[in-house]
Amino acid sequence: MKVFEETDLSLVEAASAYAALGSEQRLALLRHLTRSGQDGISIGALGEATGLSGANLTHHLKILAGAGLIRQEKQGRSVICAAADYETFKRLNDFLMAECCADMEEHDHG
């Protein structure tokens, strides 16, 4: 699983995370996991809620986990999926907003 070590994301890290969201199914999974909170949800319940199952569900979860957007934990015989650290989402947002309006003054006077 990709873990972001620094406060600021590199262009490569941000691109990887955003690329993982380039699928309607993965975006729906992530939104559902985000709604489920820190405790997460079992894979079975996630599949029922999103209409995805089996290899298709596993494939999409693997991509989201690989991008550092979710974590998967095993509790007993059940796999619990939870939205990754909400800090990752904040850092992705901060990446986009870091230079917000930086060129406005230049355009206003030009």
Residue pairs with C-beta under 8 A, 6 or more apart in sequence:
1 65
1 66
1 68
1 71
2 13
2 16
2 66
2 67
2 68
3 68
4 13
4 68
4 88
4 91
7 91
8 91
8 94
8 95
8 98
9 17
9 91
9 92
9 94
9 95
13 68
14 92
14 95
14 96
16 67
16 68
17 67
17 68
17 69
17 88
17 92
18 92
19 67
20 26
20 63
20 64
20 66
20 67
20 69
21 27
21 30
21 69
23 60
23 63
25 50
25 52
25 56
25 60
26 60
26 63
26 64
28 50
29 46
29 50
29 52
29 57
29 60
29 61
29 64
29 70
30 64
30 69
30 70
30 83
32 41
32 46
32 49
32 50
33 40
33 41
33 46
33 70
33 81
33 82
33 83
34 83
34 86
34 89
36 82
36 83
37 82
37 83
38 82
38 83
39 80
39 82
40 73
40 80
40 81
40 82
40 83
41 49
41 80
41 81
41 82
42 78
42 79
42 80
42 81
43 57
43 61
43 78
43 79
43 80
43 81
44 78
46 52
46 57
46 81
47 53
47 54
47 57
50 57
52 60
61 70
61 72
61 81
64 70
65 71
65 72
68 84
68 88
69 83
69 84
69 88
69 89
70 81
70 82
70 83
70 84
71 81
71 82
71 84
71 85
72 79
72 80
72 81
72 82
73 79
73 80
73 81
73 82
74 80
83 89
